[in-house]
Amino acid sequence: MVRVPGIIAAFWMAKGLSTALGEGASDYLVQAMAPQLAVVLGFIAFLVALVVQFRQARYRAWTYWFAVAMVGIFGTMAADVMHVALGVPYSVSSALYAVLLLAVFWLWRRTEGTLSIHTIDSPRREAFYWATVVATFAMGTALGDFTAFTLHLGYFASAAMFAALILIPAVGYRWLSWNPVFCFWAAYVITRPLGASIADGLGKSRSAGGLGFGDGPVALVLLALIVLIVAYLSVTRADVQRAPDAAAEPESAAVR
């Protein structure tokens, strides 16, 4: 059995909400307690979530999206630590995480022969998948902060820019016959800075360019929405996919 969900509308909804949740929850936690403690607790929760996920023989909506949420929170913390604690500029951290992401893609493609999510039916392939997810969250966090602060676009202008960018792989896949694996991962990467920019815009104070709803309340609302979607997926199993018949699925069939 494939160990990750199929790509349906609910997947993109949950993914977008989880990226925003990671940003809002991370920012709230590092303010509500000592930042060092928040990072340690985030790392522990991240490890626990992955252990629970890897113990499953097949895809289960609750364990998968729990892992995504914890990756989102810890990935945000990892990117923020590089800037706040180490003083690394957002431009540099964005580039570093981009290189890391490309390295993971390269190693995964070289080892398994495909980056298709329809072939993730073994622990090793799933390990590559989660390494990619972590890298996308960290890079997306840094990239969203880079556009908001370094380029002085602000939260909502950044969100609008990333919303426009995410349409490119969607249009390429739907009407231009672009490689489906490339389109999926391109859209997946962009959802992170898009969601983070929206969460910051809603949660941050008006003096900081946001609407001032607060990181904590925004995170709670996002969490409630994710729970509803995951409950729906758990009951309907609409996103459960089976492993392809062939040992290695052609990349041209990566998204059905």
Sequence and secondary structure as in RCSB ss.txt:
>XXXX:A:sequence
MVRVPGIIAAFWMAKGLSTALGEGASDYLVQAMAPQLAVVLGFIAFLVALVVQFRQARYRAWTYWFAVAMVGIFG
TMAADVMHVALGVPYSVSSALYAVLLLAVFWLWRRTEGTLSIHTIDSPRREAFYWATVVATFAMGTALGDFTAFT
LHLGYFASAAMFAALILIPAVGYRWLSWNPVFCFWAAYVITRPLGASIADGLGKSRSAGGLGFGDGPVALVLLAL
IVLIVAYLSVTRADVQRAPDAAAEPESAAVR
>XXXX:A:secstr
  SS    HHHHHHHHHHHHHHHHHHHHHHHHS HHHHHHHHHHHHHHHHHHHHT SS  HHHHHHHHHHHHHHH
HHHHHHHHHTT   HHHHHHHHHHHHHHHHHHHHHHHS   GGG  SHHHHHHHHHHHHHHHHHHHHHHHIIIII
S  HHHHHHHHHHHHHHHHHHHHHHS   HHHHHHHHHHHHHHHHHHHHHHHHS GGGTS    HHHHHHHHHHH
HHHHHHHHHHH TT     SSSS  GGGS  
